[in-house]
Amino acid sequence: MRYRIVCTEQEPVTAPTTHAHIVAVGTGNGTANTRWTLAQVIEAMDRGDVFYTQGERTGTLACVQKYVRTLCRRTYIRSTPNATRENNLDNLRRCRWQR
């Protein structure tokens, strides 16, 4: 399966995106209709599912990949680097789930 990530949850929420970690994402087509924890995304990727982002203006796609942050020895996700910032995971809007 393929899933488009449209928003993120990051911790600590008070830190700038360059110092926060993605702990959950929302997938959907423009609007988030499913919430995934980081662990769920990693498990799905291990099963062969694909996650990606898409720029709103340009439509440019970026694949999402796992990486190990050596400082904390944990696996996180990030978008593949490219020439546009609009499809970068760190630049996506923050998820606002109704509780």
Secondary structure, DSSP 8 states (H G I E B T S, - for coil): -EEEEEEEEEESTTS-TTT-EEEEEEEESSSEEEEEEHHHHHHHHHTT-EEEEE-TTT--EEEEEEEEETTTTEEEEEE---S-STT-GGGSEE-----
